[in-house]
Amino acid sequence: MHLVYYLFAFVFGSAIGSFLNVLIYRLPRQISIVAPHSFCPKCKKPIRWYENIPIISFAILKGRCSNCQSRISLRYPIVEAVTGLLFVYALSRYGLGYNFFFIAFFFSGLIVIAFIDFSFQVIPDLISIPGIFLGIIFQAINGNFIVGLFGMLFGGGMIYFIRVIGGKVYKKEVMGLGDVYLTAMIGAFVGFPFILPAIFIGALVGAVLGVLYIISTAQNRESPIPFGPFLSLGGMAVVIFEPYVYKLFALLGIYL
């Protein structure tokens, strides 16, 4: 595909990433995503349109608000750049068709969920629950309705089972319903059996980074560690590295 199309996908993706930053900031704070217009979180001054150009404005402003000179979080250019790169990947794999837009939504939703859950330990159902239905529709359009349905039921069911059993054993909530809905959404999009490596990757990365986080910040083992970012990473990984996942299943004697 021509380089111009990839450039367009990156620009379009980074613009969507700018909107995702709005969702990440506003959804957990229950602020309207429509109004007011973008503003500095510190001084509340409205951001001019030319100060809101994805990635570029952050570089020009040297990472500071033009009014109060407070630092702008690195999260903003990171989300914009990562979203742009994921859109380029989606275009290179699916072309400019309906699959591109479904996967673009999937990636975007996981980015928002990951950052919100990391900061607030809450997963917005506003994204994950509609995402479940979109995932089923995505699979149905591609002739894989049962695969998507089973992936949704298995993924959500497994986390719900852990939630119930863990609650009885530890006498506290070990998994929130948000984790259940998120895993169901991932399962709907990636289908069965790809939901298995998605959960495994999320659990493995979460365990390793969780231990490192506890050690580096002197937290105790009771400190809550959000699972959403790691589940999101697992969901993205099985989509991006799908050919290698197929090879892994083949090595295990599972032919899809």
C-alpha positions in Angstrom: 0.0 0.0 0.0 1.2 3.5 -0.8 3.2 5.4 1.8 0.7 8.2 1.7 -2.1 5.9 2.9 0.0 4.9 5.9 0.8 8.6 6.6 -2.9 9.4 6.5 -3.6 6.5 8.9 -1.1 7.8 11.3 -2.4 11.3 11.2 -6.0 10.1 11.5 -5.0 7.7 14.4 -3.1 10.4 16.3 -6.2 12.7 15.9 -8.3 9.9 17.4 -5.7 9.6 20.1 -6.2 13.2 21.0 -9.9 12.4 21.5 -9.0 9.4 23.5 -7.0 11.6 25.9 -10.2 13.6 26.4 -12.0 10.4 27.3 -9.2 9.3 29.6 -9.3 12.6 31.5 -13.1 13.2 31.5 -14.9 9.9 31.8 -13.6 9.0 35.3 -14.2 12.6 36.5 -17.7 12.5 35.0 -17.1 15.6 32.9 -19.0 16.0 29.6 -16.9 15.0 26.6 -18.6 17.6 24.5 -18.3 20.7 26.6 -16.3 22.6 27.6 -13.6 22.7 25.0 -10.2 21.3 25.8 -8.6 23.1 28.7 -5.4 23.0 30.9 -6.1 20.7 33.9 -4.2 23.1 36.1 -5.2 26.7 35.2 -8.4 25.7 33.3 -7.5 28.0 30.5 -9.0 26.9 27.1 -6.5 25.4 24.7 -6.3 27.1 21.4 -6.8 24.9 18.3 -3.1 25.3 17.2 -2.0 24.2 20.7 -4.0 21.0 20.3 -2.4 19.5 17.2 -1.5 15.9 18.1 2.2 15.3 19.1 3.4 18.5 17.3 1.9 21.0 19.8 3.4 19.1 22.7 6.8 19.5 21.1 6.4 23.1 20.2 5.1 24.0 23.7 8.0 22.0 25.2 5.6 20.0 27.3 4.2 23.0 29.1 1.0 25.0 29.2 1.3 28.3 27.3 -0.5 30.1 30.1 0.6 28.7 33.5 3.7 26.9 32.4 2.7 23.7 34.2 3.9 20.5 32.8 1.7 18.6 30.3 1.6 14.9 31.0 3.6 12.7 28.7 0.5 10.6 28.5 -0.9 12.9 25.8 1.8 12.5 23.1 2.2 8.8 24.0 -1.5 8.0 23.5 -1.5 10.0 20.3 1.6 8.3 18.9 0.6 4.8 19.9 -2.9 5.2 18.5 -1.4 6.5 15.2 0.9 3.5 15.0 -1.9 1.0 15.8 -4.0 2.6 13.1 -1.1 2.1 10.6 -0.9 -1.5 11.6 -4.7 -2.0 11.2 -4.6 -0.4 7.7 -1.6 -2.5 6.6 -3.4 -5.7 7.7 -7.1 -5.1 6.9 -7.0 -2.4 4.2 -9.5 0.5 4.3 -12.6 -1.5 4.9 -15.1 -2.3 7.7 -12.6 -4.6 9.5 -10.2 -1.6 9.8 -12.8 0.4 11.7 -13.8 -2.4 13.9 -10.2 -3.1 14.9 -9.5 0.6 15.2 -12.4 0.8 17.7 -11.0 -2.3 19.6 -7.5 -0.7 19.9 -8.9 2.7 20.9 -11.2 1.2 23.5 -8.4 -0.8 25.1 -6.2 2.3 25.2 -8.8 4.3 27.1 -9.7 1.4 29.4 -6.0 0.7 30.2 -5.1 4.3 31.2 -8.3 4.9 33.2 -8.0 1.7 35.1 -4.3 2.3 35.8 -5.1 5.7 37.3 -8.5 5.2 38.9 -8.9 1.4 39.3 -12.1 1.5 37.4 -13.1 0.2 33.9 -15.7 2.3 32.1 -18.6 0.1 31.1 -19.5 2.8 28.6 -16.8 1.4 26.4 -16.5 -2.3 27.3 -20.2 -3.3 27.2 -20.9 -1.7 23.7 -17.6 -3.2 22.7 -18.9 -6.7 23.5 -21.7 -6.3 20.9 -19.4 -4.7 18.3 -17.0 -7.6 18.7 -19.8 -10.1 18.1 -20.9 -8.1 15.0 -17.3 -8.0 13.8 -17.0 -11.8 14.1 -20.4 -12.3 12.5 -19.6 -10.2 9.5 -16.5 -12.3 9.0 -18.5 -15.5 9.3 -17.2 -16.3 12.8 -20.3 -15.6 15.0 -19.9 -18.8 17.1 -16.1 -18.2 17.5 -16.8 -14.6 18.8 -19.7 -15.7 21.0 -17.7 -18.5 22.6 -14.8 -16.2 23.0 -17.0 -13.7 24.8 -18.6 -16.3 27.1 -15.4 -18.1 27.9 -13.4 -14.9 28.6 -16.1 -13.2 30.6 -17.0 -16.5 32.3 -13.5 -17.3 33.4 -12.9 -13.9 35.0 -16.4 -14.0 36.6 -15.5 -17.5 38.0 -12.2 -16.1 39.4 -14.2 -13.2 40.9 -16.6 -15.5 42.7 -14.1 -18.1 43.9 -11.5 -15.4 44.9 -14.2 -13.5 46.8 -15.1 -16.6 48.8 -11.4 -17.5 49.5 -10.0 -14.1 50.3 -13.2 -12.6 51.7 -12.8 -9.5 49.4 -13.3 -8.5 45.8 -10.4 -9.8 43.7 -11.9 -8.9 40.4 -14.4 -6.2 39.5 -17.3 -6.6 37.1 -15.4 -4.2 34.9 -12.7 -6.9 34.4 -15.5 -9.4 33.5 -17.0 -7.0 30.8 -13.5 -6.1 29.5 -12.5 -9.8 29.1 -15.8 -10.5 27.4 -15.2 -7.7 25.0 -11.7 -8.9 24.2 -13.1 -12.5 23.8 -15.8 -11.2 21.4 -13.2 -9.5 19.2 -10.4 -12.1 19.2 -12.7 -15.2 19.5 -12.0 -18.6 20.9 -9.3 -20.0 21.4 -7.4 -16.7 21.0 -8.9 -15.4 24.3 -6.7 -18.0 26.1 -3.3 -16.5 25.2 -4.8 -13.0 25.6 -5.7 -13.8 29.2 -2.4 -15.6 29.7 -0.3 -12.7 28.4 -2.2 -10.3 30.6 -1.8 -12.4 33.7 1.9 -13.0 33.0 2.8 -9.4 32.4 0.6 -8.2 35.2 2.3 -10.6 37.7 5.8 -9.6 36.7 5.1 -5.8 36.6 3.0 -6.1 39.7 5.8 -7.5 41.7 8.2 -4.9 40.4 5.8 -2.2 41.2 5.3 -3.4 44.8 9.1 -3.7 45.3 10.0 -0.3 43.7 7.3 1.7 45.5 7.5 -0.2 48.8 3.8 -1.1 48.6 2.5 -4.1 50.5 0.9 -7.1 48.9 -2.6 -5.8 49.8 -2.2 -2.8 47.5 -4.6 -2.9 44.6 -3.1 -3.5 41.2 -5.4 -2.8 38.2 -5.7 -5.8 35.9 -7.3 -3.8 33.0 -4.1 -2.5 31.5 -2.6 -6.0 31.3 -5.8 -7.6 29.9 -5.8 -4.8 27.3 -2.2 -5.5 26.4 -3.0 -9.2 26.0 -5.9 -8.4 23.7 -3.8 -6.2 21.5 -0.9 -8.7 21.5 -2.9 -11.6 20.1 -4.3 -9.4 17.3 -0.9 -8.0 16.3 0.9 -11.3 16.7 -1.9 -13.5 15.4 0.4 -15.5 12.9 2.7 -16.4 15.8 -0.3 -17.4 17.9 -1.4 -19.7 15.1 2.1 -21.3 15.1 2.0 -21.7 18.8 -1.4 -23.5 18.6 0.0 -25.7 15.8 3.0 -26.7 18.0 0.5 -27.7 20.7 -1.3 -29.8 18.1 -4.3 -27.4 17.9 -5.1 -26.6 14.3 -7.6 -23.8 13.7 
